[in-house]
Structures are given as structure tokens and as C-alpha cells.
Amino acid sequence: MNTLRLLKAVLVFIAVFHLVFGFGLMFSIDFQKATIAFYGGNLEWNSTNIYFIRIIGSFAFVLGFLAWMASGDPMRYKIIVIGFIEFFILRNIHRHLFADELYVALSISPMMNVMTSVFFGLQALLLTYLLWSTSRKEAKNLK
């Protein structure tokens, strides 16, 4: 499989993941509860937290749409791919820089924090490598 196809496949995965989770978080309190439980978290279920999770869902849904759009022609929408790389890196930095807040606010375990960081870190590394490799191949083809 060439790097362009693999880059497209990774973007489709990111798109579907964010579209499904975004939609679920926006429109289903049961989905919100299941997602928090999957992460091993504990949250007070009040209207404020439910509302903020809906906002996170909206954000995730838009990210899914952007990833879907970029998956059709990643080199044309390279800035979106770079944006995802930056987002995943910043997300991981925040998970550890503000880990105490994460542990207290949601009761997320340190192990789940690390596992989530690995999941998103691998996506950032994979996107970086695939974008770099595909860019190099396209540059060679232009010569």
C-alpha cells in the first residue's frame, strides 16, 4: 500500500471516529455516560456538564468533517492534516501538563491517561510520517 492511500485511510479512520463520537456526545446523554465510563471516568451528571460535553461533541463532529474532507485529497488539504498533527500533540501535552486536574475532575486513572496519549500520539506520528513521505514522493514526481 502506498503512503498516499495509507494517509487517506488514516484520515477516514479519524473522520469516522470523530463524526460518531461527536454526534453521540451532542445528542445522547447515554452515549456521554458510556464514553466517560469507557475512559474509567466519573462525572457528576448535571445540566452544566451535559451541556459542556455537547460542546465537545460539536467540536469533535467538525473535526470529523474536516478529516473526511481532507481524506479525499490530503495533499490539497495538507493544512488540515498538519492541524490534526498539532491538535493531537497539544492534546497529549495538556493531558500530562494538567494531569492532576484530569484525575480530580473526571477521576481518570494515570494508566488510562497514558493509554489515551499513546493512541493519539501514534496518530500524530503516523500522520507526520505519511504526510512527509507522500510530499517527498510528489516532489520527486515533479522533477
VEXSESE-847163 format. One record per atom (N, C-alpha, C): residue number from 1; x, y negated, z. Coordinates in steps of 0.02 Angstrom, whole numbers. Atoms other than C-alpha are relative to their C-alpha. Layout:
// residues N
(node NUM, (X, Y, Z))
...
***
This chain:
// residues 143
(node 1, (43, 59, 0))
(node 1, (0, 0, 0))
(node 1, (45, -62, 0))
(node 2, (-42, 60, 2))
(node 2, (73, -169, -46))
(node 2, (-20, -49, 55))
(node 3, (11, 46, -57))
(node 3, (87, -311, 78))
(node 3, (-61, -45, -9))
(node 4, (59, 42, 11))
(node 4, (-48, -417, -4))
(node 4, (-63, 37, 19))
(node 5, (59, -40, -17))
(node 5, (-176, -278, 11))
(node 5, (-5, 11, 76))
(node 6, (1, -10, -72))
(node 6, (-125, -245, 190))
(node 6, (-18, -65, 36))
(node 7, (18, 65, -28))
(node 7, (-136, -432, 230))
(node 7, (-75, -11, -5))
(node 8, (73, 7, 9))
(node 8, (-312, -434, 158))
(node 8, (-38, 46, 48))
(node 9, (33, -47, -45))
(node 9, (-359, -280, 260))
(node 9, (3, -24, 72))
(node 10, (-6, 26, -68))
(node 10, (-294, -356, 422))
(node 10, (-48, -59, 9))
(node 11, (46, 57, -4))
(node 11, (-392, -515, 386))
(node 11, (-73, 23, 2))
(node 12, (69, -27, -3))
(node 12, (-551, -413, 354))
(node 12, (-13, 27, 70))
(node 13, (8, -25, -68))
(node 13, (-524, -325, 521))
(node 13, (-12, -57, 49))
(node 14, (7, 58, -43))
(node 14, (-501, -492, 609))
(node 14, (-68, -33, -10))
(node 15, (65, 31, 16))
(node 15, (-655, -560, 520))
(node 15, (-57, 39, 31))
(node 16, (56, -41, -26))
(node 16, (-770, -415, 565))
(node 16, (0, -2, 76))
(node 17, (-5, 2, -73))
(node 17, (-707, -412, 745))
(node 17, (-30, -65, 27))
(node 18, (23, 64, -26))
(node 18, (-739, -598, 769))
(node 18, (-73, -14, -18))
(node 19, (71, 10, 19))
(node 19, (-905, -600, 674))
(node 19, (-46, 40, 46))
(node 20, (42, -42, -43))
(node 20, (-975, -456, 776))
(node 20, (0, -26, 71))
(node 21, (-3, 24, -69))
(node 21, (-912, -518, 943))
(node 21, (-30, -70, 6))
(node 22, (29, 67, -3))
(node 22, (-959, -697, 903))
(node 22, (-76, 2, 0))
(node 23, (73, -5, 4))
(node 23, (-1136, -651, 853))
(node 23, (-28, 29, 65))
(node 24, (23, -31, -62))
(node 24, (-1156, -538, 1004))
(node 24, (3, -46, 59))
(node 25, (-7, 46, -57))
(node 25, (-1091, -667, 1126))
(node 25, (-48, -58, -4))
(node 26, (47, 56, 7))
(node 26, (-1202, -803, 1054))
(node 26, (-72, 20, 18))
(node 27, (71, -15, -1))
(node 27, (-1365, -707, 1054))
(node 27, (-22, 55, 48))
(node 28, (20, -56, -43))
(node 28, (-1360, -564, 1180))
(node 28, (35, -4, 68))
(node 29, (-29, -1, -67))
(node 29, (-1335, -577, 1367))
(node 29, (24, 71, 16))
(node 30, (-23, -69, -12))
(node 30, (-1324, -386, 1372))
(node 30, (68, 12, -34))
(node 31, (-64, -6, 34))
(node 31, (-1182, -396, 1245))
(node 31, (54, -37, 40))
(node 32, (-47, 37, -42))
(node 32, (-1098, -529, 1352))
(node 32, (21, 42, 60))
(node 33, (-14, -40, -59))
(node 33, (-1111, -417, 1505))
(node 33, (43, 61, -18))
(node 34, (-39, -59, 21))
(node 34, (-1045, -265, 1410))
(node 34, (72, -19, -17))
(node 35, (-67, 23, 19))
(node 35, (-898, -365, 1342))
(node 35, (42, -15, 62))
(node 36, (-36, 16, -62))
(node 36, (-849, -432, 1513))
(node 36, (17, 64, 38))
(node 37, (-12, -64, -35))
(node 37, (-867, -257, 1587))
(node 37, (55, 39, -35))
(node 38, (-52, -35, 38))
(node 38, (-759, -183, 1447))
(node 38, (69, -25, 20))
(node 39, (-64, 29, -21))
(node 39, (-620, -303, 1497))
(node 39, (14, 12, 74))
(node 40, (-10, -13, -71))
(node 40, (-643, -247, 1677))
(node 40, (-14, -62, 42))
(node 41, (12, 63, -34))
(node 41, (-703, -420, 1723))
(node 41, (-63, 0, 42))
(node 42, (57, 10, -43))
(node 42, (-828, -480, 1848))
(node 42, (-18, -74, -5))
(node 43, (21, 69, 10))
(node 43, (-929, -637, 1818))
(node 43, (-68, -11, 32))
(node 44, (66, 18, -26))
(node 44, (-1072, -723, 1905))
(node 44, (-44, -16, -59))
(node 45, (45, 10, 57))
(node 45, (-1218, -715, 1784))
(node 45, (-50, -55, 16))
(node 46, (44, 57, -8))
(node 46, (-1292, -888, 1793))
(node 46, (-4, -36, -67))
(node 47, (12, 33, 65))
(node 47, (-1353, -1004, 1657))
(node 47, (61, -39, -24))
(node 48, (-61, 36, 21))
(node 48, (-1190, -1105, 1657))
(node 48, (48, 47, -35))
(node 49, (-47, -48, 30))
(node 49, (-1080, -954, 1623))
(node 49, (-27, 30, -64))
(node 50, (31, -28, 61))
(node 50, (-1201, -881, 1497))
(node 50, (6, -51, -57))
(node 51, (-5, 52, 51))
(node 51, (-1202, -1047, 1404))
(node 51, (72, -6, -26))
(node 52, (-70, 7, 22))
(node 52, (-1011, -1060, 1402))
(node 52, (22, 61, -41))
(node 53, (-17, -58, 40))
(node 53, (-997, -882, 1338))
(node 53, (-31, -6, -70))
(node 54, (30, 11, 66))
(node 54, (-1117, -929, 1198))
(node 54, (44, -47, -43))
(node 55, (-46, 45, 36))
(node 55, (-998, -1072, 1151))
(node 55, (61, 39, -25))
(node 56, (-57, -41, 21))
(node 56, (-853, -949, 1148))
(node 56, (-21, 44, -59))
(node 57, (26, -41, 56))
(node 57, (-961, -839, 1036))
(node 57, (-4, -40, -64))
(node 58, (3, 43, 59))
(node 58, (-990, -984, 917))
(node 58, (69, -10, -30))
(node 59, (-69, 8, 22))
(node 59, (-804, -1015, 908))
(node 59, (26, 64, -33))
(node 60, (-21, -64, 29))
(node 60, (-769, -830, 877))
(node 60, (-33, 12, -67))
(node 61, (35, -10, 63))
(node 61, (-901, -824, 741))
(node 61, (30, -41, -56))
(node 62, (-32, 44, 51))
(node 62, (-823, -971, 649))
(node 62, (68, 28, -20))
(node 63, (-65, -31, 16))
(node 63, (-652, -888, 663))
(node 63, (-10, 60, -46))
(node 64, (15, -58, 42))
(node 64, (-728, -731, 588))
(node 64, (-15, -22, -72))
(node 65, (15, 26, 67))
(node 65, (-798, -831, 442))
(node 65, (63, -22, -36))
(node 66, (-62, 24, 31))
(node 66, (-629, -913, 411))
(node 66, (45, 59, -21))
(node 67, (-41, -59, 18))
(node 67, (-539, -745, 415))
(node 67, (-30, 35, -60))
(node 68, (33, -32, 57))
(node 68, (-668, -674, 295))
(node 68, (15, -38, -65))
(node 69, (-14, 41, 58))
(node 69, (-643, -819, 176))
(node 69, (73, 10, -22))
(node 70, (-71, -6, 16))
(node 70, (-453, -803, 185))
(node 70, (17, 70, -27))
(node 71, (-16, -68, 21))
(node 71, (-459, -615, 157))
(node 71, (-6, 10, -76))
(node 72, (7, -6, 72))
(node 72, (-512, -640, -24))
(node 72, (62, -22, -39))
(node 73, (-60, 27, 32))
(node 73, (-356, -739, -70))
(node 73, (45, -31, 53))
(node 74, (-40, 25, -56))
(node 74, (-236, -752, 78))
(node 74, (53, -52, -19))
(node 75, (-53, 47, 18))
(node 75, (-103, -847, -19))
(node 75, (-31, -69, -15))
(node 76, (34, 64, 12))
(node 76, (-227, -980, -72))
(node 76, (-19, -33, 67))
(node 77, (22, 24, -65))
(node 77, (-288, -995, 108))
(node 77, (53, 15, 54))
(node 78, (-57, -14, -44))
(node 78, (-116, -974, 186))
(node 78, (-5, -39, 66))
(node 79, (5, 40, -61))
(node 79, (-152, -1113, 311))
(node 79, (-47, 32, 51))
(node 80, (45, -35, -46))
(node 80, (-294, -1010, 385))
(node 80, (38, 58, 33))
(node 81, (-40, -55, -28))
(node 81, (-177, -861, 407))
(node 81, (49, -27, 52))
(node 82, (-46, 31, -47))
(node 82, (-49, -974, 490))
(node 82, (-38, -22, 63))
(node 83, (42, 20, -57))
(node 83, (-189, -1042, 601))
(node 83, (-15, 59, 46))
(node 84, (12, -59, -41))
(node 84, (-230, -866, 660))
(node 84, (63, 21, 37))
(node 85, (-63, -17, -33))
(node 85, (-47, -831, 697))
(node 85, (9, -46, 60))
(node 86, (-8, 48, -55))
(node 86, (-39, -990, 801))
(node 86, (-51, 12, 56))
(node 87, (53, -12, -50))
(node 87, (-204, -953, 888))
(node 87, (16, 61, 43))
(node 88, (-16, -60, -39))
(node 88, (-151, -777, 938))
(node 88, (60, -11, 46))
(node 89, (-58, 15, -42))
(node 89, (16, -840, 1003))
(node 89, (-21, -44, 59))
(node 90, (22, 44, -54))
(node 90, (-63, -982, 1102))
(node 90, (-46, 36, 49))
(node 91, (45, -38, -43))
(node 91, (-196, -864, 1168))
(node 91, (40, 42, 49))
(node 92, (-42, -40, -44))
(node 92, (-61, -750, 1236))
(node 92, (39, -42, 50))
(node 93, (-36, 44, -47))
(node 93, (38, -893, 1311))
(node 93, (-48, -20, 56))
(node 94, (48, 21, -52))
(node 94, (-119, -953, 1401))
(node 94, (-18, 57, 46))
(node 95, (18, -57, -42))
(node 95, (-160, -778, 1462))
(node 95, (51, 11, 56))
(node 96, (-52, -12, -50))
(node 96, (5, -774, 1555))
(node 96, (17, -64, 40))
(node 97, (-13, 63, -35))
(node 97, (33, -957, 1596))
(node 97, (-53, -14, 53))
(node 98, (56, 11, -46))
(node 98, (-138, -965, 1678))
(node 98, (-29, 66, 25))
(node 99, (22, -67, -20))
(node 99, (-147, -782, 1731))
(node 99, (-37, -1, 67))
(node 100, (34, 2, -65))
(node 100, (-193, -824, 1910))
(node 100, (-72, -23, -6))
(node 101, (68, 23, 11))
(node 101, (-345, -919, 1850))
(node 101, (-43, 55, -31))
(node 102, (35, -55, 33))
(node 102, (-393, -772, 1739))
(node 102, (-18, 54, 50))
(node 103, (12, -52, -50))
(node 103, (-376, -649, 1882))
(node 103, (-54, -21, 50))
(node 104, (49, 24, -50))
(node 104, (-477, -757, 2002))
(node 104, (-69, -11, -33))
(node 105, (63, 19, 31))
(node 105, (-610, -821, 1881))
(node 105, (-40, 60, -25))
(node 106, (35, -57, 31))
(node 106, (-650, -656, 1795))
(node 106, (17, 68, 31))
(node 107, (-23, -62, -31))
(node 107, (-565, -526, 1905))
(node 107, (31, 48, -50))
(node 108, (-34, -41, 49))
(node 108, (-469, -464, 1754))
(node 108, (64, 27, 32))
(node 109, (-60, -30, -30))
(node 109, (-330, -344, 1804))
(node 109, (62, -21, -40))
(node 110, (-62, 15, 36))
(node 110, (-149, -380, 1760))
(node 110, (12, 49, -58))
(node 111, (-9, -49, 54))
(node 111, (-146, -219, 1657))
(node 111, (-43, -17, -61))
(node 112, (44, 19, 56))
(node 112, (-295, -275, 1551))
(node 112, (27, -63, -33))
(node 113, (-29, 61, 28))
(node 113, (-211, -444, 1529))
(node 113, (58, 19, -47))
(node 114, (-56, -22, 41))
(node 114, (-55, -357, 1462))
(node 114, (-26, 36, -62))
(node 115, (26, -38, 58))
(node 115, (-155, -239, 1350))
(node 115, (-31, -47, -51))
(node 116, (30, 49, 46))
(node 116, (-253, -385, 1276))
(node 116, (54, -40, -35))
(node 117, (-56, 37, 29))
(node 117, (-91, -480, 1249))
(node 117, (35, 41, -54))
(node 118, (-31, -44, 50))
(node 118, (-16, -331, 1158))
(node 118, (-43, 3, -63))
(node 119, (47, -5, 57))
(node 119, (-172, -316, 1047))
(node 119, (5, -63, -44))
(node 120, (-2, 62, 39))
(node 120, (-168, -499, 994))
(node 120, (71, -17, -22))
(node 121, (-70, 11, 20))
(node 121, (22, -509, 992))
(node 121, (18, 41, -61))
(node 122, (-13, -41, 59))
(node 122, (31, -364, 870))
(node 122, (-33, -29, -63))
(node 123, (33, 31, 57))
(node 123, (-94, -451, 758))
(node 123, (39, -60, -25))
(node 124, (-40, 58, 19))
(node 124, (11, -610, 761))
(node 124, (63, 22, -37))
(node 125, (-61, -25, 33))
(node 125, (169, -512, 718))
(node 125, (-15, 29, -68))
(node 126, (19, -30, 64))
(node 126, (82, -414, 582))
(node 126, (-18, -53, -52))
(node 127, (18, 54, 46))
(node 127, (6, -569, 503))
(node 127, (63, -38, -23))
(node 128, (-62, 36, 17))
(node 128, (176, -657, 511))
(node 128, (41, 39, -50))
(node 129, (-40, -41, 46))
(node 129, (267, -514, 429))
(node 129, (-33, 5, -69))
(node 130, (34, -9, 64))
(node 130, (136, -485, 295))
(node 130, (-3, -64, -41))
(node 131, (0, 64, 36))
(node 131, (122, -669, 251))
(node 131, (69, -16, -27))
(node 132, (-69, 12, 22))
(node 132, (311, -687, 243))
(node 132, (18, 46, -58))
(node 133, (-18, -48, 52))
(node 133, (332, -528, 139))
(node 133, (-37, -15, -65))
(node 134, (40, 15, 60))
(node 134, (191, -573, 19))
(node 134, (25, -64, -33))
(node 135, (-27, 63, 27))
(node 135, (260, -750, -1))
(node 135, (65, 12, -37))
(node 136, (-64, -16, 34))
(node 136, (432, -681, -44))
(node 136, (-12, 34, -66))
(node 137, (15, -35, 62))
(node 137, (360, -564, -174))
(node 137, (-29, -47, -53))
(node 138, (28, 48, 49))
(node 138, (259, -704, -254))
(node 138, (53, -47, -25))
(node 139, (-55, 44, 21))
(node 139, (413, -816, -257))
(node 139, (45, 34, -50))
(node 140, (-41, -38, 48))
(node 140, (512, -679, -345))
(node 140, (-35, 6, -68))
(node 141, (38, -7, 62))
(node 141, (374, -658, -473))
(node 141, (-2, -65, -40))
(node 142, (1, 65, 35))
(node 142, (379, -844, -514))
(node 142, (66, -14, -36))
(node 143, (-66, 12, 31))
(node 143, (564, -835, -561))
(node 143, (5, 33, -67))
***
